[in-house]
Amino acid sequence: MRADVAKERLREDRMTIAEIGLMHGCSDKPHFTRFFRGQTGMTPTQFRFGS
């Protein structure tokens, strides 16, 4: 469920990736990137920009 909420926030594009990561309990951007990639198979930046 956390990955789904993170996807919603990434689509909104109002917060930085680091801010979204902090909201989801990750200590920093690399930690959030590892979590997100493990859940979705792509980085938050790739997801945000549709790559």
C-alpha positions as CSV (number, residue, x, y, z in Angstrom):
1,M,0.0,0.0,0.0
2,R,2.9,2.4,0.7
3,A,4.1,2.1,-2.9
4,D,0.6,3.0,-4.1
5,V,0.5,6.1,-2.0
6,A,4.0,7.0,-3.1
7,K,2.9,6.7,-6.8
8,E,0.0,9.0,-6.2
9,R,2.3,11.6,-4.6
10,L,4.8,11.2,-7.5
11,R,2.0,11.9,-10.0
12,E,1.0,15.1,-8.2
13,D,4.5,16.5,-8.6
14,R,4.1,19.0,-5.7
15,M,6.8,17.4,-3.5
16,T,10.3,16.4,-4.1
17,I,11.2,12.7,-4.2
18,A,13.1,13.1,-0.9
19,E,10.0,14.7,0.8
20,I,7.8,11.8,-0.4
21,G,10.4,9.3,0.9
22,L,10.4,11.0,4.4
23,M,6.6,10.9,4.5
24,H,6.8,7.1,3.9
25,G,9.3,6.5,6.7
26,C,12.5,6.4,4.6
27,S,15.5,8.1,6.2
28,D,16.8,9.6,2.9
29,K,16.3,9.7,-0.9
30,P,18.5,6.6,-1.6
31,H,16.6,4.6,1.0
32,F,13.3,5.6,-0.7
33,T,14.7,4.8,-4.1
34,R,15.7,1.3,-3.0
35,F,12.2,0.7,-1.5
36,F,10.4,2.1,-4.5
37,R,12.5,0.1,-7.0
38,G,11.9,-3.1,-5.0
39,Q,8.2,-2.6,-5.1
40,T,7.7,-1.3,-8.7
41,G,10.8,-2.2,-10.7
42,M,11.6,1.4,-11.5
43,T,13.1,4.4,-9.6
44,P,10.8,7.2,-8.4
45,T,12.3,9.5,-11.1
46,Q,11.6,7.0,-13.8
47,F,8.1,6.6,-12.6
48,R,7.5,10.4,-12.3
49,F,8.7,11.1,-15.8
50,G,7.3,8.0,-17.4
51,S,10.5,6.4,-18.5
